[in-house]
Amino acid sequence: MTHDGFEEVVDRLRIALEAESASARLQTAMAAGLRPNAAYIDPLVERFTVEPDFFVRDMLTWALIQHDRSATLERVLPELQSVFPQARSQALHTLSKLGDRRAWPAITTELLRDSEDEVARTAWRAAAALVPAQETAALAEVLSTQFGRGDRATHRSLSRALAMLGDAAAPVIERGKLHRDAGVRTHAFATEQLIKDPDVGFDVAIAAAQRIVSLRGAPLVGDLGE
């Protein structure tokens, strides 16, 4: 195939990824993953910002990780700086699935504290998956600043990320259990419950934590900082 002919194939891929039918877009992304070519990486990543369907976005990530990992990593990393939250979130999700620890330095504190809950949740999962062993304690410290943030789904995501860090999370959980804010204490207790019994549902862990916090009342250790 000539260069011009291949450019035409890539253009058709871009057009097909804009199809009205989500099912058609999903099939297109799958086809790009089944027949990987470096030229497909750009069109796939370009859809991060605008693709409205969750399952299609997940297929975009699957297709990308079928390609050369270094090339995919190089193209996905700049999306972490996108002004569009969906692009940042999908890039983080792709990096977590890619599993290449070279991405670790790009998962910044700013992303872990992103103002958009979905971005932050995805950053927590990616960070917990990619963090080098010597950085787990530092990551746990940053994650602990997010105790009590957001809705139940956000709480669950943070607890699961901390659980992935193992023993490194224990000190920040203990500190969280003594926090002056009841929501933070509850979240810390629930995280501890989840780590002790991974099979327990998060709703059960939260309910148990709420009972503990209610029975214990305010902490007896003075006015603790954030």
N, CA, C and O of each residue as an XYZ file, in Angstrom:
904
protein
N       0.845     -1.196      0.000
C       0.000      0.000      0.000
C       0.880      1.246      0.000
O       1.845      1.322      0.761
N       0.563      2.200     -0.827
C       1.323      3.438     -0.903
C       1.107      4.263      0.358
O       0.168      4.033      1.120
N       2.009      5.240      0.563
C       1.880      6.131      1.720
C       0.538      6.852      1.693
O      -0.158      6.947      2.704
N       0.191      7.361      0.500
C      -1.097      8.056      0.372
C      -2.255      7.109      0.657
O      -3.256      7.491      1.264
N      -2.098      5.863      0.205
C      -3.149      4.886      0.435
C      -3.315      4.581      1.909
O      -4.435      4.399      2.387
N      -2.194      4.525      2.640
C      -2.293      4.246      4.063
C      -2.879      5.435      4.811
O      -3.648      5.257      5.756
N      -2.519      6.647      4.395
C      -3.127      7.827      5.012
C      -4.646      7.804      4.844
O      -5.388      8.241      5.724
N      -5.089      7.288      3.706
C      -6.522      7.185      3.470
C      -7.157      6.204      4.450
O      -8.268      6.433      4.927
N      -6.453      5.106      4.754
C      -6.952      4.130      5.730
C      -7.090      4.784      7.103
O      -8.087      4.574      7.794
N      -6.090      5.575      7.498
C      -6.124      6.246      8.798
C      -7.261      7.259      8.837
O      -7.949      7.391      9.849
N      -7.452      7.967      7.741
C      -8.569      8.922      7.677
C      -9.904      8.201      7.829
O     -10.814      8.697      8.493
N     -10.016      7.017      7.205
C     -11.251      6.252      7.335
C     -11.471      5.799      8.776
O     -12.602      5.740      9.259
N     -10.363      5.480      9.453
C     -10.460      5.097     10.860
C     -11.000      6.263     11.681
O     -11.881      6.075     12.521
N     -10.488      7.448     11.447
C     -10.975      8.630     12.174
C     -12.472      8.849     11.930
O     -13.233      9.128     12.857
N     -12.867      8.718     10.688
C     -14.272      8.924     10.337
C     -15.143      7.851     10.995
O     -16.213      8.147     11.526
N     -14.669      6.602     10.955
C     -15.443      5.504     11.549
C     -15.572      5.666     13.063
O     -16.577      5.259     13.646
N     -14.568      6.252     13.697
C     -14.629      6.482     15.137
C     -15.588      7.615     15.499
O     -15.866      7.848     16.675
N     -16.084      8.307     14.495
C     -17.063      9.375     14.703
C     -18.475      8.935     14.322
O     -19.394      9.754     14.291
N     -18.648      7.657     14.035
C     -19.964      7.156     13.626
C     -21.016      7.461     14.693
O     -20.711      7.544     15.883
N     -22.248      7.624     14.243
C     -23.324      7.932     15.184
C     -23.595      6.788     16.143
O     -23.922      7.015     17.308
N     -23.462      5.565     15.664
C     -23.740      4.384     16.472
C     -22.566      4.049     17.394
O     -21.434      3.887     16.938
N     -22.850      3.947     18.691
C     -21.808      3.562     19.635
C     -21.291      2.159     19.333
O     -20.099      1.885     19.477
N     -22.189      1.276     18.915
C     -21.786     -0.083     18.573
C     -20.790     -0.081     17.409
O     -19.817     -0.834     17.415
N     -21.041      0.764     16.422
C     -20.130      0.856     15.279
C     -18.776      1.403     15.713
O     -17.736      0.933     15.253
N     -18.789      2.391     16.592
C     -17.521      2.954     17.074
C     -16.746      1.910     17.871
O     -15.523      1.816     17.767
N     -17.468      1.130     18.666
C     -16.816      0.083     19.445
C     -16.164     -0.942     18.532
O     -15.029     -1.353     18.769
N     -16.877     -1.360     17.487
C     -16.331     -2.334     16.539
C     -15.099     -1.778     15.824
O     -14.148     -2.512     15.553
N     -15.122     -0.488     15.523
C     -13.982      0.145     14.852
C     -12.756      0.137     15.758
O     -11.655     -0.208     15.327
N     -12.958      0.520     17.013
C     -11.841      0.524     17.957
C     -11.288     -0.882     18.148
O     -10.074     -1.072     18.229
N     -12.181     -1.867     18.219
C     -11.738     -3.249     18.360
C     -10.907     -3.678     17.163
O      -9.868     -4.320     17.321
N     -11.354     -3.330     15.980
C     -10.615     -3.689     14.764
C      -9.228     -3.069     14.759
O      -8.266     -3.700     14.321
N      -9.115     -1.823     15.247
C      -7.808     -1.171     15.296
C      -6.875     -1.881     16.269
O      -5.661     -1.895     16.066
N      -7.433     -2.471     17.326
C      -6.611     -3.228     18.256
C      -6.231     -4.599     17.744
O      -5.157     -5.114     18.052
N      -7.124     -5.191     16.955
C      -6.836     -6.517     16.407
C      -5.790     -6.466     15.300
O      -5.096     -7.450     15.045
N      -5.682     -5.309     14.643
C      -4.679     -5.129     13.583
C      -3.833     -3.903     13.907
O      -3.905     -2.902     13.195
N      -3.038     -3.965     14.964
C      -2.327     -2.774     15.436
C      -1.358     -2.219     14.402
O      -0.688     -2.958     13.680
N      -1.309     -0.917     14.358
C      -0.370     -0.203     13.501
C      -0.085      1.128     14.186
O      -1.001      1.768     14.702
N       1.160      1.544     14.194
C       1.544      2.771     14.902
C       0.717      3.971     14.466
O       0.471      4.879     15.260
N       0.294      3.980     13.228
C      -0.469      5.118     12.714
C      -1.871      5.187     13.305
O      -2.533      6.219     13.197
N      -2.338      4.100     13.934
C      -3.669      4.097     14.531
C      -3.684      4.746     15.916
O      -4.747      5.097     16.428
N      -2.513      4.904     16.514
C      -2.455      5.388     17.896
C      -3.048      6.790     18.014
O      -3.852      7.052     18.909
N      -2.659      7.678     17.126
C      -3.173      9.053     17.193
C      -4.698      9.120     17.118
O      -5.312      9.745     17.982
N      -5.331      8.500     16.121
C      -6.801      8.578     16.060
C      -7.490      8.001     17.297
O      -8.523      8.510     17.733
N      -6.918      6.945     17.853
C      -7.511      6.343     19.047
C      -7.426      7.293     20.242
O      -8.400      7.468     20.974
N      -6.260      7.903     20.432
C      -6.078      8.819     21.558
C      -6.911     10.084     21.371
O      -7.419     10.646     22.341
N      -7.049     10.523     20.142
C      -7.836     11.732     19.874
C      -9.287     11.587     20.347
O      -9.944     12.582     20.654
N      -9.781     10.353     20.406
C     -11.171     10.126     20.836
C     -11.338     10.252     22.348
O     -12.468     10.323     22.829
N     -10.246     10.280     23.108
C     -10.351     10.382     24.561
C     -11.233     11.554     24.975
O     -12.075     11.428     25.864
N     -11.032     12.678     24.329
C     -11.698     13.916     24.739
C     -13.192     13.892     24.459
O     -13.977     14.425     25.244
N     -13.592     13.284     23.357
C     -14.956     13.472     22.860
C     -15.841     12.236     22.897
O     -17.054     12.360     22.726
N     -15.286     11.055     23.113
C     -16.092      9.831     23.068
C     -17.074      9.783     24.244
O     -16.641      9.770     25.397
N     -18.386      9.756     23.977
C     -19.369      9.839     25.058
C     -19.694      8.505     25.730
O     -20.244      8.490     26.831
N     -19.365      7.394     25.086
C     -19.800      6.088     25.576
C     -18.692      5.417     26.391
O     -17.558      5.290     25.929
N     -19.035      4.992     27.602
C     -18.044      4.370     28.489
C     -17.419      3.134     27.859
O     -16.202      2.961     27.912
N     -18.239      2.275     27.264
C     -17.724      1.015     26.719
C     -16.823      1.256     25.512
O     -15.856      0.524     25.303
N     -17.132      2.263     24.729
C     -16.255      2.600     23.608
C     -14.932      3.131     24.135
O     -13.872      2.784     23.614
N     -14.982      3.973     25.165
C     -13.732      4.489     25.744
C     -12.876      3.341     26.265
O     -11.656      3.345     26.101
N     -13.519      2.360     26.892
C     -12.764      1.215     27.395
C     -12.138      0.433     26.243
O     -11.031     -0.092     26.371
N     -12.846      0.356     25.122
C     -12.293     -0.334     23.958
C     -11.144      0.455     23.340
O     -10.196     -0.136     22.822
N     -11.220      1.776     23.388
C     -10.092      2.593     22.925
C      -8.826      2.233     23.700
O      -7.750      2.070     23.124
N      -8.980      2.114     25.016
C      -7.831      1.744     25.847
C      -7.341      0.348     25.498
O      -6.138      0.122     25.361
N      -8.284     -0.601     25.352
C      -7.873     -1.961     24.990
C      -7.107     -1.957     23.676
O      -6.069     -2.608     23.556
N      -7.616     -1.225     22.692
C      -6.954     -1.174     21.389
C      -5.553     -0.589     21.501
O      -4.619     -1.074     20.862
N      -5.410      0.439     22.303
C      -4.102      1.088     22.434
C      -3.065      0.172     23.069
O      -1.902      0.190     22.665
N      -3.462     -0.624     24.051
C      -2.466     -1.470     24.708
C      -2.100     -2.698     23.865
O      -1.226     -3.476     24.246
N      -2.770     -2.868     22.721
C      -2.352     -3.904     21.769
C      -1.204     -3.404     20.891
O      -0.527     -4.187     20.225
N      -0.999     -2.084     20.903
C       0.052     -1.488     20.090
C       1.397     -1.498     20.833
O       1.477     -1.899     21.994
N       2.429     -1.056     20.149
C       3.752     -0.950     20.762
C       3.641     -0.117     22.045
O       3.134      1.005     22.019
N       4.106     -0.658     23.137
C       3.876     -0.020     24.439
C       4.624      1.295     24.571
O       4.094      2.251     25.137
N       5.830      1.360     24.066
C       6.583      2.615     24.164
C       5.917      3.712     23.347
O       5.820      4.854     23.796
N       5.460      3.368     22.153
C       4.794      4.353     21.300
C       3.484      4.812     21.924
O       3.152      5.997     21.886
N       2.745      3.875     22.497
C       1.487      4.232     23.157
C       1.751      5.123     24.357
O       1.065      6.127     24.548
N       2.740      4.766     25.167
C       3.078      5.561     26.348
C       3.438      6.988     25.950
O       2.962      7.947     26.558
N       4.267      7.124     24.944
C       4.707      8.449     24.505
C       3.534      9.316     24.059
O       3.525     10.523     24.301
N       2.546      8.706     23.408
C       1.413      9.476     22.893
C       0.377      9.775     23.976
O      -0.276     10.818     23.944
N       0.228      8.861     24.928
C      -0.801      9.038     25.953
C      -0.365     10.036     27.034
O      -1.199     10.791     27.536
N       0.898     10.056     27.394
C       1.357     10.903     28.496
C       0.951     12.373     28.362
O       0.520     12.958     29.355
N       1.067     13.000     27.187
C       0.667     14.411     27.093
C      -0.802     14.660     27.417
O      -1.171     15.775     27.786
N      -1.648     13.635     27.285
C      -3.065     13.813     27.578
C      -3.326     14.064     29.067
O      -4.401     14.534     29.439
N      -2.353     13.754     29.906
C      -2.502     14.025     31.332
C      -2.565     15.524     31.616
O      -3.041     15.946     32.670
N      -2.082     16.319     30.666
C      -2.096     17.775     30.821
C      -3.274     18.417     30.097
O      -3.369     19.643     30.035
N      -4.155     17.615     29.560
C      -5.279     18.152     28.799
C      -6.177     19.025     29.675
O      -6.317     18.781     30.874
N      -6.777     20.035     29.069
C      -7.745     20.865     29.794
C      -9.084     20.137     29.922
O      -9.967     20.589     30.651
N      -9.236     19.027     29.227
C     -10.486     18.273     29.251
C     -10.393     17.131     30.269
O      -9.564     16.236     30.106
N     -11.219     17.144     31.304
C     -11.146     16.103     32.330
C     -11.267     14.689     31.781
O     -10.571     13.786     32.247
N     -12.138     14.482     30.798
C     -12.310     13.125     30.264
C     -11.028     12.622     29.619
O     -10.706     11.438     29.722
N     -10.301     13.498     28.962
C      -9.032     13.094     28.348
C      -8.028     12.703     29.429
O      -7.321     11.704     29.289
N      -7.963     13.484     30.504
C      -7.039     13.157     31.593
C      -7.404     11.813     32.219
O      -6.538     10.976     32.473
N      -8.692     11.624     32.461
C      -9.146     10.392     33.093
C      -8.865      9.179     32.220
O      -8.383      8.158     32.710
N      -9.167      9.285     30.918
C      -8.961      8.145     30.030
C      -7.483      7.846     29.841
O      -7.095      6.686     29.703
N      -6.661      8.878     29.832
C      -5.213      8.667     29.740
C      -4.709      7.919     30.969
O      -3.918      6.984     30.847
N      -5.161      8.323     32.139
C      -4.763      7.633     33.371
C      -5.224      6.182     33.359
O      -4.475      5.282     33.738
N      -6.452      5.960     32.925
C      -6.967      4.590     32.840
C      -6.105      3.753     31.890
O      -5.790      2.599     32.182
N      -5.733      4.335     30.767
C      -4.908      3.619     29.795
C      -3.540      3.305     30.373
O      -3.019      2.209     30.168
N      -2.950      4.252     31.091
C      -1.636      4.014     31.699
C      -1.706      2.913     32.749
O      -0.779      2.112     32.872
N      -2.800      2.869     33.505
C      -2.923      1.813     34.515
C      -3.027      0.445     33.853
O      -2.488     -0.535     34.368
N      -3.715      0.369     32.716
C      -3.833     -0.894     31.987
C      -2.539     -1.243     31.259
O      -2.198     -2.416     31.105
N      -1.830     -0.220     30.816
C      -0.557     -0.445     30.127
C       0.459     -1.060     31.084
O       1.248     -1.923     30.697
N       0.431     -0.607     32.339
C       1.284     -1.205     33.366
C       2.757     -0.906     33.224
O       3.591     -1.653     33.735
N       3.092      0.168     32.544
C       4.495      0.533     32.325
C       4.904      1.542     33.396
O       4.391      2.661     33.429
N       5.819      1.147     34.265
C       6.200      2.001     35.388
C       6.944      3.265     34.962
O       7.183      4.148     35.786
N       7.305      3.359     33.713
C       7.899      4.615     33.228
C       6.892      5.759     33.306
O       7.271      6.929     33.252
N       5.620      5.424     33.432
C       4.589      6.459     33.530
C       4.488      7.041     34.937
O       3.874      8.093     35.119
N       5.069      6.390     35.924
C       4.897      6.814     37.312
C       5.212      8.299     37.549
O       4.406      8.977     38.185
N       6.353      8.840     37.065
C       6.651     10.252     37.364
C       5.598     11.223     36.837
O       5.501     12.347     37.329
N       4.817     10.814     35.855
C       3.811     11.710     35.270
C       2.530     11.773     36.095
O       1.683     12.636     35.865
N       2.387     10.857     37.059
C       1.187     10.871     37.901
C       1.477     11.795     39.088
O       1.936     11.359     40.143
N       1.201     13.048     38.886
C       1.597     14.093     39.818
C       0.609     14.235     40.972
O      -0.505     13.711     40.938
N       1.056     14.962     41.993
C       0.168     15.288     43.106
C      -1.051     16.060     42.614
O      -2.154     15.888     43.133
N      -0.846     16.914     41.609
C      -1.963     17.678     41.051
C      -3.039     16.755     40.496
O      -4.228     17.023     40.672
N      -2.646     15.678     39.832
C      -3.618     14.720     39.318
C      -4.284     13.949     40.454
O      -5.482     13.673     40.398
N      -3.519     13.604     41.476
C      -4.076     12.868     42.607
C      -5.070     13.718     43.391
O      -5.917     13.190     44.112
N      -4.960     15.039     43.246
C      -5.876     15.958     43.925
C      -6.739     16.722     42.917
O      -7.283     17.781     43.229
N      -6.855     16.183     41.733
C      -7.602     16.863     40.668
C      -8.991     17.266     41.168
O      -9.634     16.530     41.917
N      -9.434     18.435     40.745
C     -10.740     18.932     41.198
C     -11.903     18.101     40.662
O     -12.997     18.124     41.227
N     -11.673     17.371     39.578
C     -12.698     16.493     39.019
C     -12.594     15.117     39.671
O     -11.554     14.465     39.590
N     -13.670     14.680     40.313
C     -13.627     13.413     41.042
C     -13.240     12.236     40.162
O     -12.466     11.379     40.586
N     -13.764     12.180     38.945
C     -13.464     11.047     38.079
C     -11.980     10.998     37.723
O     -11.391      9.919     37.653
N     -11.384     12.147     37.501
C      -9.945     12.191     37.214
C      -9.162     11.729     38.435
O      -8.254     10.905     38.321
N      -9.515     12.261     39.607
C      -8.805     11.880     40.825
C      -8.935     10.383     41.090
O      -7.952      9.722     41.423
N     -10.152      9.846     40.941
C     -10.347      8.405     41.182
C      -9.455      7.570     40.264
O      -8.836      6.597     40.695
N      -9.403      7.963     39.009
C      -8.586      7.201     38.062
C      -7.108      7.363     38.372
O      -6.332      6.421     38.217
N      -6.717      8.550     38.808
C      -5.319      8.786     39.192
C      -4.937      7.926     40.387
O      -3.828      7.394     40.442
N      -5.852      7.787     41.348
C      -5.546      6.948     42.514
C      -5.303      5.502     42.098
O      -4.355      4.865     42.555
N      -6.172      4.991     41.223
C      -6.002      3.602     40.776
C      -4.698      3.426     40.000
O      -3.964      2.460     40.207
N      -4.422      4.371     39.106
C      -3.203      4.270     38.303
C      -1.956      4.364     39.177
O      -1.001      3.608     38.999
N      -1.977      5.292     40.114
C      -0.823      5.468     40.996
C      -0.566      4.224     41.836
O       0.576      3.785     41.971
N      -1.631      3.655     42.403
C      -1.477      2.462     43.231
C      -0.954      1.278     42.421
O      -0.255      0.413     42.950
N      -1.298      1.247     41.135
C      -0.840      0.155     40.269
C       0.611      0.327     39.820
O       1.306     -0.661     39.581
N       1.069      1.566     39.704
C       2.368      1.834     39.088
C       3.449      2.267     40.070
O       4.624      2.312     39.708
N       3.077      2.584     41.298
C       4.045      3.144     42.237
C       5.191      2.183     42.525
O       4.951      1.005     42.788
N       6.436      2.664     42.481
C       7.570      1.827     42.901
C       7.496      1.564     44.397
O       6.933      2.364     45.143
N       8.054      0.461     44.832
C       7.956      0.053     46.236
C       8.460      1.135     47.182
O       7.888      1.346     48.251
N       9.528      1.819     46.790
C      10.114      2.818     47.689
C       9.292      4.093     47.780
O       9.591      4.960     48.601
N       8.250      4.224     46.942
C       7.426      5.429     46.936
C       6.041      5.208     47.553
O       5.225      6.128     47.592
N       5.777      3.988     48.036
C       4.421      3.690     48.501
C       4.023      4.522     49.721
O       2.878      4.964     49.816
N       4.945      4.736     50.645
C       4.619      5.519     51.838
C       4.276      6.955     51.468
O       3.320      7.525     51.995
N       5.053      7.539     50.565
C       4.791      8.915     50.135
C       3.454      9.014     49.415
O       2.719      9.985     49.596
N       3.135      8.008     48.595
C       1.854      8.007     47.909
C       0.712      7.894     48.918
O      -0.302      8.580     48.786
N       0.868      7.045     49.909
C      -0.165      6.906     50.940
C      -0.426      8.233     51.643
O      -1.570      8.559     51.961
N       0.626      8.991     51.883
C       0.466     10.304     52.528
C      -0.397     11.233     51.668
O      -1.288     11.912     52.178
N      -0.126     11.255     50.365
C      -0.912     12.117     49.480
C      -2.363     11.635     49.423
O      -3.292     12.440     49.499
N      -2.552     10.336     49.289
C      -3.913      9.801     49.213
C      -4.704     10.083     50.488
O      -5.914     10.302     50.440
N      -4.023     10.076     51.610
C      -4.726     10.291     52.876
C      -5.330     11.687     52.973
O      -6.258     11.907     53.751
N      -4.814     12.629     52.192
C      -5.388     13.982     52.201
C      -6.760     14.005     51.537
O      -7.468     15.010     51.610
N      -7.137     12.917     50.897
C      -8.408     12.844     50.192
C      -9.480     12.089     50.973
O     -10.592     11.904     50.478
N      -9.159     11.658     52.178
C     -10.169     11.010     53.024
C     -11.386     11.926     53.165
O     -11.252     13.125     53.407
N     -12.560     11.345     53.011
C     -13.794     12.097     53.177
C     -14.240     12.859     51.951
O     -15.279     13.520     51.980
N     -13.485     12.782     50.880
C     -13.824     13.538     49.676
C     -14.940     12.861     48.883
O     -14.961     11.639     48.736
N     -15.859     13.670     48.378
C     -16.803     13.219     47.369
C     -17.883     12.268     47.859
O     -18.214     12.215     49.044
N     -18.422     11.516     46.895
C     -19.542     10.612     47.172
C     -19.051      9.218     47.524
O     -17.851      8.983     47.663
N     -19.997      8.295     47.666
C     -19.655      6.929     48.056
C     -18.705      6.262     47.063
O     -17.785      5.553     47.469
N     -18.921      6.483     45.770
C     -18.035      5.885     44.761
C     -16.611      6.405     44.912
O     -15.648      5.657     44.745
N     -16.486      7.674     45.224
C     -15.160      8.273     45.405
C     -14.500      7.713     46.658
O     -13.308      7.404     46.654
N     -15.274      7.584     47.726
C     -14.737      6.974     48.949
C     -14.227      5.559     48.671
O     -13.136      5.183     49.099
N     -15.027      4.791     47.954
C     -14.666      3.404     47.664
C     -13.370      3.340     46.846
O     -12.504      2.508     47.116
N     -13.243      4.211     45.857
C     -12.041      4.216     45.018
C     -10.794      4.519     45.834
O      -9.754      3.885     45.652
N     -10.901      5.492     46.733
C      -9.734      5.834     47.557
C      -9.371      4.681     48.484
O      -8.194      4.354     48.636
N     -10.363      4.071     49.099
C     -10.094      2.954     50.001
C      -9.423      1.799     49.264
O      -8.494      1.179     49.781
N      -9.892      1.518     48.071
C      -9.294      0.422     47.306
C      -7.859      0.745     46.911
O      -6.996     -0.132     46.926
N      -7.601      2.010     46.557
C      -6.233      2.404     46.199
C      -5.312      2.256     47.406
O      -4.197      1.752     47.276
N      -5.770      2.690     48.576
C      -4.955      2.542     49.782
C      -4.743      1.076     50.127
O      -3.662      0.690     50.573
N      -5.775      0.257     49.922
C      -5.637     -1.176     50.188
C      -4.554     -1.798     49.314
O      -3.852     -2.713     49.745
N      -4.420     -1.305     48.095
C      -3.400     -1.819     47.177
C      -1.984     -1.519     47.674
O      -1.031     -2.186     47.270
N      -1.844     -0.524     48.543
C      -0.519     -0.136     49.033
C      -0.054     -0.978     50.210
O       1.099     -0.880     50.629
N      -0.944     -1.805     50.744
C      -0.557     -2.717     51.813
C      -0.141     -1.995     53.085
O      -0.794     -1.040     53.506
N       0.953     -2.455     53.697
C       1.386     -1.932     54.992
C       1.705     -0.445     54.958
O       1.614      0.229     55.984
N       2.076      0.071     53.801
C       2.429      1.490     53.705
C       1.248      2.389     54.046
O       1.435      3.543     54.434
N       0.032      1.866     53.904
C      -1.158      2.670     54.179
C      -1.520      2.700     55.662
O      -2.286      3.564     56.088
N      -0.988      1.779     56.449
C      -1.408      1.653     57.849
C      -1.224      2.939     58.661
O      -2.149      3.330     59.372
N      -0.067      3.614     58.586
C       0.098      4.823     59.414
C      -0.899      5.930     59.076
O      -1.398      6.605     59.977
N      -1.195      6.125     57.798
C      -2.114      7.217     57.443
C      -3.547      6.861     57.811
O      -4.352      7.739     58.123
N      -3.861      5.575     57.773
C      -5.194      5.151     58.198
C      -5.357      5.371     59.708
O      -6.393      5.854     60.165
N      -4.329      5.012     60.467
C      -4.385      5.230     61.916
C      -4.558      6.705     62.233
O      -5.335      7.065     63.117
N      -3.844      7.556     61.524
C      -3.973      8.989     61.746
C      -5.362      9.479     61.348
O      -5.948     10.325     62.025
N      -5.883      8.945     60.251
C      -7.219      9.331     59.807
C      -8.287      8.958     60.813
O      -9.280      9.673     60.948
N      -8.108      7.860     61.518
C      -9.079      7.411     62.516
C      -9.175      8.375     63.699
O     -10.140      8.332     64.462
N      -8.177      9.240     63.849
C      -8.164     10.191     64.953
C      -8.455     11.620     64.508
O      -8.349     12.561     65.295
N      -8.819     11.770     63.245
C      -9.040     13.106     62.696
C     -10.236     13.779     63.358
O     -11.166     13.104     63.800
N     -10.213     15.102     63.427
C     -11.310     15.830     64.078
C     -12.595     15.804     63.263
O     -13.679     16.028     63.803
N     -12.477     15.526     61.939
C     -13.659     15.482     61.080
C     -14.256     14.073     61.080
O     -13.568     13.101     60.769
N     -15.527     13.971     61.427
C     -16.170     12.650     61.520
C     -16.194     11.930     60.178
O     -16.072     10.705     60.134
N     -16.348     12.663     59.091
C     -16.350     12.038     57.774
C     -15.022     11.403     57.436
O     -14.972     10.323     56.848
N     -13.935     12.079     57.810
C     -12.594     11.525     57.591
C     -12.395     10.289     58.454
O     -11.882      9.274     57.983
N     -12.802     10.374     59.725
C     -12.652      9.217     60.615
C     -13.420      8.011     60.080
O     -12.908      6.892     60.058
N     -14.651      8.257     59.651
C     -15.477      7.174     59.125
C     -14.817      6.532     57.907
O     -14.775      5.307     57.789
N     -14.308      7.357     57.015
C     -13.665      6.846     55.802
C     -12.420      6.030     56.154
O     -12.171      4.984     55.555
N     -11.648      6.504     57.117
C     -10.443      5.778     57.526
C     -10.802      4.434     58.146
O     -10.180      3.420     57.828
N     -11.806      4.417     59.032
C     -12.234      3.151     59.637
C     -12.742      2.183     58.565
O     -12.444      0.989     58.614
N     -13.504      2.692     57.602
C     -14.019      1.838     56.531
C     -12.886      1.255     55.705
O     -12.938      0.094     55.297
N     -11.864      2.059     55.460
C     -10.701      1.577     54.699
C     -10.006      0.464     55.468
O      -9.611     -0.546     54.885
N      -9.858      0.644     56.763
C      -9.250     -0.390     57.596
C     -10.061     -1.680     57.539
O      -9.499     -2.769     57.427
N     -11.396     -1.552     57.618
C     -12.259     -2.734     57.536
C     -12.077     -3.442     56.205
O     -12.019     -4.670     56.150
N     -11.987     -2.666     55.137
C     -11.841     -3.237     53.795
C     -10.516     -3.976     53.646
O     -10.453     -5.020     52.997
N      -9.465     -3.437     54.243
C      -8.154     -4.089     54.174
C      -8.147     -5.377     54.992
O      -7.575     -6.383     54.573
N      -8.784     -5.342     56.157
C      -8.825     -6.536     57.006
C      -9.635     -7.652     56.367
O      -9.292     -8.828     56.490
N     -10.711     -7.280     55.683
C     -11.592     -8.276     55.058
C     -11.943     -7.818     53.649
O     -12.981     -7.187     53.449
N     -11.084     -8.128     52.658
C     -11.310     -7.662     51.282
C     -12.624     -8.136     50.682
O     -13.113     -7.552     49.716
N     -13.203     -9.203     51.254
C     -14.450     -9.734     50.709
C     -15.679     -8.957     51.173
O     -16.762     -9.111     50.609
N     -15.515     -8.129     52.194
C     -16.655     -7.368     52.683
C     -16.985     -6.256     51.694
O     -16.080     -5.632     51.141
N     -18.248     -6.009     51.472
C     -18.632     -4.926     50.581
C     -18.332     -3.581     51.204
O     -18.288     -3.448     52.427
N     -18.122     -2.573     50.352
C     -17.773     -1.259     50.883
C     -18.922     -0.667     51.682
O     -18.691      0.005     52.687
N     -20.154     -0.906     51.255
C     -21.293     -0.386     52.004
C     -21.327     -0.963     53.414
O     -21.655     -0.268     54.375
N     -20.980     -2.254     53.525
C     -20.929     -2.885     54.842
C     -19.820     -2.268     55.683
O     -20.000     -2.012     56.874
N     -18.662     -2.029     55.047
C     -17.534     -1.423     55.761
C     -17.876     -0.019     56.238
O     -17.533      0.357     57.359
N     -18.547      0.756     55.397
C     -18.947      2.114     55.778
C     -19.943      2.078     56.933
O     -19.830      2.859     57.877
N     -20.908      1.183     56.860
C     -21.906      1.082     57.927
C     -21.242      0.737     59.252
O     -21.577      1.310     60.289
N     -20.301     -0.201     59.216
C     -19.584     -0.575     60.435
C     -18.763      0.596     60.952
O     -18.710      0.841     62.157
N     -18.123      1.321     60.036
C     -17.307      2.472     60.425
C     -18.163      3.565     61.046
O     -17.754      4.201     62.017
N     -19.343      3.785     60.493
C     -20.239      4.804     61.043
C     -20.651      4.466     62.467
O     -20.762      5.352     63.315
N     -20.878      3.183     62.727
C     -21.234      2.761     64.083
C     -20.078      3.004     65.046
O     -20.274      3.470     66.168
N     -18.873      2.682     64.590
C     -17.692      2.876     65.443
C     -17.516      4.355     65.785
O     -17.304      4.713     66.943
N     -17.605      5.202     64.772
C     -17.420      6.636     64.983
C     -18.511      7.194     65.883
O     -18.245      8.026     66.750
N     -19.732      6.736     65.674
C     -20.852      7.204     66.487
C     -20.670      6.818     67.946
O     -20.940      7.622     68.839
N     -20.216      5.597     68.195
C     -20.045      5.118     69.565
C     -18.874      5.789     70.267
O     -18.920      6.047     71.470
N     -17.835      6.065     69.511
C     -16.643      6.649     70.115
C     -16.756      8.155     70.298
O     -16.098      8.740     71.158
N     -17.596      8.772     69.482
C     -17.723     10.227     69.571
C     -16.469     10.906     69.078
O     -15.704     10.327     68.307
N     -16.255     12.124     69.515
C     -15.083     12.914     69.094
C     -13.811     12.263     69.631
O     -13.830     11.674     70.711
N     -12.713     12.362     68.894
C     -11.446     11.795     69.351
C     -10.961     12.489     70.612
O     -11.244     13.668     70.827
N     -10.232     11.759     71.443
C      -9.777     12.285     72.728
C      -8.308     12.677     72.702
O      -7.627     12.600     73.724
N      -7.822     13.092     71.557
C      -6.388     13.369     71.429
C      -6.128     14.825     71.119
O      -5.059     15.166     70.611
N      -7.063     15.672     71.408
C      -6.841     17.101     71.177
C      -7.248     17.518     69.793
O      -7.885     16.761     69.060
N      -6.886     18.701     69.447
C      -7.274     19.284     68.171
C      -6.273     18.895     67.099
O      -5.240     19.544     66.938
N      -6.584     17.826     66.364
C      -5.655     17.314     65.365
C      -5.764     18.123     64.095
O      -6.831     18.638     63.760
N      -4.642     18.233     63.383
C      -4.617     18.967     62.121
C      -5.181     18.144     61.007
O      -5.573     16.990     61.180
N      -5.211     18.779     59.839
C      -5.725     18.102     58.655
C      -4.844     16.912     58.337
O      -5.100     16.195     57.370
